Amino acid sequence: MATQTTPPVSVDLTGINALVTGANTGIGKVTALELARAGAEVTLACRTASKAEAAMADIRAEVPGAKLSFLALDLSDLSQVRAAAAELLARDDRPLDLLINNAGLGGVSGQTADGFETQFGVNHLGPFLFTLLLLDRVKAAPAPRIVNVASKAHYKVPKDGGIDWAAQTQKTAGATGFAEYCVSKLCNVLFSFELARRVPEVPVYALHPGVIASDVWRAIPWPFRGLIKLFMISVEEGALTTLHCATSPDAAGKTGLYWDSREPKTPSRHARDTVLAADLWQRSLSWVGLQDADPTA
């Protein structure tokens, strides 16, 4: 475990209602653990119930009495994203104080159930739809925050390129899926900035957690996966920027910024392109079926 120079969460989160996607493993699991340790009630939104139950057991072993619940969420299928949001909204009418879009994948090839390039669908469109469906509950919280885990890989999108819109509705073109991963992470940053612009009352954060030795790289074959992990940081260290953006008083109200190592950093030129951000927003609304029901309009 990496040495932590400051407490992961330095504030009391008793009474806070939080949701973390992909919380059964990696930095998502560490994030859920530390939020629970600070007193928050945490929903673990994951694809597989058995893995979520195992993660909750691990968290309760460290934090007896932790308030945890499971929500089935498969970001690769937009119908299941809608079902997950509907289930959460039906459970109770409490505001959602913290929404942390952590789940993602990289190094894969294929298409989602809805026909989108896999990484674009899972890393961007799924969280985009999930966030908008829950936005009214987030806005109802007294001091809400939305945290989107992006990546410095968004800098790798070619400066003379951008987003090939047609490619997002086709099977992954690259053999490794890395170029597509970079585009999906650029979309995370663009989405965060456009959401912050449209809903200024809700602080929105995009961040690079570090290059993490986590299950996001599970599709890369062995031994290559083992080799690249030698140069990565631990999930405990990787969760620090997520937790800082989600809970730190120093980050309160600093919306629409890109964070790295718990500090605001300048994102790529593409990420600062407001026309591109608006274009992505409108295309995404259409692709998820919300073109006539934009909750930010």
Backbone hydrogen bonds, N-H to C=O, Kabsch-Sander energy under -0.5 kcal/mol:
donor,donor_aa,acceptor,acceptor_aa,energy
5,T,3,T,-0.6
13,L,11,V,-0.6
13,L,38,A,-2.9
15,G,39,G,-0.8
16,I,13,L,-2.5
18,A,16,I,-0.6
18,A,41,E,-3.0
19,L,98,L,-2.2
20,V,43,T,-2.5
21,T,100,I,-2.3
22,G,45,A,-2.6
23,A,20,V,-0.6
25,T,22,G,-0.8
28,G,25,T,-0.8
29,K,25,T,-1.4
30,V,26,G,-1.8
31,T,27,I,-2.6
32,A,28,G,-2.4
33,L,29,K,-2.5
34,E,30,V,-2.6
35,L,31,T,-2.2
36,A,32,A,-2.3
37,R,33,L,-2.5
38,A,34,E,-1.4
39,G,36,A,-1.5
40,A,35,L,-2.4
41,E,16,I,-2.9
42,V,40,A,-0.6
42,V,67,K,-2.7
43,T,18,A,-2.5
44,L,42,V,-0.5
44,L,69,S,-3.3
45,A,20,V,-2.3
45,A,43,T,-0.8
46,C,44,L,-0.8
46,C,71,L,-1.8
49,A,47,R,-0.5
52,A,48,T,-2.0
53,E,49,A,-2.9
54,A,50,S,-1.9
55,A,51,K,-2.1
56,M,52,A,-2.6
57,A,53,E,-2.1
58,D,54,A,-2.0
59,I,55,A,-2.4
60,R,56,M,-2.6
61,A,57,A,-1.6
62,E,58,D,-1.1
62,E,59,I,-0.7
63,V,59,I,-2.9
66,A,63,V,-2.0
68,L,66,A,-1.0
69,S,42,V,-1.8
71,L,44,L,-2.3
73,L,46,C,-2.7
75,L,73,L,-0.6
77,D,74,D,-1.5
80,Q,77,D,-0.6
81,V,77,D,-1.8
82,R,78,L,-2.2
83,A,79,S,-1.9
84,A,80,Q,-2.4
85,A,81,V,-2.3
86,A,82,R,-2.5
87,E,83,A,-2.3
88,L,84,A,-2.4
89,L,85,A,-2.5
90,A,86,A,-1.6
91,R,87,E,-1.1
91,R,88,L,-0.7
92,D,88,L,-0.8
96,L,137,R,-1.6
97,D,17,N,-1.2
97,D,95,P,-0.7
98,L,17,N,-1.9
99,L,145,R,-2.1
100,I,19,L,-2.8
100,I,98,L,-0.5
101,N,99,L,-0.7
101,N,147,V,-2.7
102,N,100,I,-1.4
106,G,216,V,-2.0
112,T,116,F,-2.8
113,A,76,S,-1.4
114,D,76,S,-0.5
115,G,112,T,-1.8
117,E,168,Q,-2.1
118,T,110,G,-1.7
121,G,117,E,-2.9
122,V,118,T,-2.8
123,N,119,Q,-2.4
124,H,120,F,-1.5
125,L,120,F,-2.2
126,G,121,G,-2.6
128,F,124,H,-2.8
129,L,125,L,-2.5
130,F,126,G,-2.6
131,T,127,P,-2.7
132,L,128,F,-2.1
133,L,129,L,-2.3
134,L,130,F,-1.2
135,L,131,T,-0.6
135,L,132,L,-0.6
137,R,134,L,-0.6
138,V,134,L,-1.8
139,K,135,L,-2.9
140,A,136,D,-1.1
141,A,138,V,-1.6
145,R,97,D,-2.1
146,I,203,P,-2.3
147,V,99,L,-2.7
148,N,205,Y,-3.3
149,V,101,N,-2.5
149,V,147,V,-0.6
150,A,148,N,-0.9
150,A,207,L,-2.4
154,H,151,S,-1.7
155,Y,152,K,-2.0
156,K,153,A,-1.8
157,V,154,H,-1.0
161,G,158,P,-1.9
164,D,162,G,-0.5
165,W,163,I,-1.1
168,Q,164,D,-0.8
168,Q,165,W,-0.9
169,T,166,A,-1.5
170,Q,167,A,-1.3
172,T,110,G,-1.2
181,Y,177,G,-2.1
182,C,178,F,-2.4
183,V,179,A,-1.8
184,S,180,E,-2.3
185,K,181,Y,-2.1
186,L,182,C,-2.0
187,C,183,V,-2.2
188,N,184,S,-1.4
189,V,185,K,-1.6
190,L,186,L,-2.7
191,F,187,C,-2.8
192,S,188,N,-2.0
193,F,189,V,-2.3
194,E,190,L,-2.5
195,L,191,F,-2.7
196,A,192,S,-2.3
197,R,193,F,-1.8
198,R,194,E,-2.2
199,V,195,L,-2.6
202,V,199,V,-1.9
205,Y,146,I,-2.5
206,A,257,L,-1.9
207,L,148,N,-1.7
208,H,259,W,-2.7
212,I,210,G,-1.0
213,A,233,I,-2.2
214,S,212,I,-1.8
217,W,214,S,-1.3
218,R,215,D,-2.0
219,A,106,G,-0.6
220,I,217,W,-1.6
224,F,221,P,-0.5
225,R,221,P,-1.6
227,L,223,P,-2.1
228,I,224,F,-2.4
229,K,225,R,-1.6
230,L,226,G,-0.6
230,L,227,L,-1.0
231,F,228,I,-1.5
232,M,229,K,-1.4
233,I,211,V,-2.5
238,G,234,S,-2.2
239,A,235,V,-1.6
240,L,237,E,-1.2
242,T,238,G,-0.5
243,L,239,A,-2.5
244,H,240,L,-2.2
245,C,241,T,-2.6
246,A,242,T,-2.1
247,T,243,L,-1.9
248,S,243,L,-0.5
248,S,244,H,-2.1
251,A,248,S,-1.0
252,A,248,S,-0.5
252,A,249,P,-0.7
254,K,251,A,-2.0
255,T,253,G,-2.1
256,G,204,V,-2.2
257,L,204,V,-0.7
257,L,254,K,-0.5
258,Y,265,K,-0.6
259,W,206,A,-2.6
260,D,263,E,-2.7
261,S,208,H,-0.7
263,E,260,D,-1.2
265,K,258,Y,-3.4
272,R,268,S,-1.0
272,R,269,R,-0.7
273,D,270,H,-1.6
274,T,272,R,-1.0
277,A,273,D,-2.2
278,A,274,T,-2.1
279,D,275,V,-2.2
280,L,276,L,-2.8
281,W,277,A,-2.2
282,Q,278,A,-2.2
283,R,279,D,-2.5
284,S,280,L,-2.7
285,L,281,W,-2.5
286,S,282,Q,-1.9
287,W,283,R,-2.7
288,V,284,S,-2.2
289,G,285,L,-0.5
289,G,286,S,-0.9
290,L,285,L,-3.2
291,Q,285,L,-0.7
293,A,290,L,-1.8
297,A,294,D,-1.6
